[in-house]
Amino acid sequence: MLVCAKTGDRQGEFERLKEAVKANPQFARGYLFLAKAYLDRNENFDEAIRLALKGLELEPEAESAPLGHYVLADIYNHLGRLAEYRAELEKGQALEARARKR
C-alpha cells in the first residue's frame, strides 16, 4: 500500500486496501482507510458508511477512530443528513480531545 501511495497509484492503493480487509477481517484501521478511499473517489457511499461503521465497531477508541467519524460526517453532509453529520463530527472531535489529554 505504501508503494502505491508514494507513487500516486490510487487505484492500486484502493485494491490493496480491499485485499487487506478481506485477508484480515479484524483490521479496523483498514476498514476506515477503505471507507475514506470510497469517499475520496466520491462513490459507493453506502459501502463507505458500512465500512466506517465496521471499523469503529471493531476498535471504537483506537487512535484512528476519529477518522471513521469524520468520514461518516463527510458522507452524511454530502447526502444532506445534517443531524447525523453533526453527531459524527462531535464524536470525532471528542475522541481527539480525549487523545490529546493522554
C-alpha positions, -999 to 999 in steps of 0.1 A, spaced: 0 0 0 28 24 8 44 20 -26 11 27 -43 5 58 -21 40 71 -27 38 66 -65 3 81 -67 -12 48 -78 -46 55 -62 -63 25 -79 -36 2 -67 -38 16 -32 -76 11 -33 -72 -25 -44 -46 -32 -17 -69 -19 10 -97 -41 -2 -73 -71 -2 -61 -62 33 -96 -61 48 -105 -93 31 -74 -110 44 -78 -97 79 -115 -91 88 -103 -77 122 -82 -49 106 -102 -20 120 -79 7 105 -82 -10 71 -119 -6 71 -116 31 80 -90 38 53 -111 19 27 -141 40 37 -120 71 32 -109 58 -2 -145 55 -13 -152 90 0 -122 103 -19 -135 86 -51 -169 101 -45 -186 68 -50 -205 40 -32 -213 60 -1 -235 31 13 -204 8 13 -182 36 28 -207 40 56 -208 3 62 -170 1 62 -166 30 86 -191 16 110 -174 -18 109 -140 -2 117 -155 18 145 -173 -13 159 -140 -32 159 -120 -5 177 -142 24 189 -114 40 209 -85 34 186 -61 62 176 -76 61 141 -113 61 153 -117 99 147 -111 93 110 -141 69 109 -163 95 125 -150 123 101 -155 100 71 -191 94 82 -196 131 89 -184 140 54 -206 114 37 -237 124 58 -230 161 49 -227 152 12 -261 133 15 -277 162 33 -282 142 65 -272 171 87 -282 158 121 -260 127 115 -233 149 101 -232 169 133 -233 138 156 -204 122 139 -184 154 138 -189 158 176 -179 121 182 -147 126 162 -138 158 180 -145 143 214 -122 113 206 -94 137 195 -98 158 227 -95 127 249 -64 115 229 -47 149 235 -53 146 273 -35 112 274 
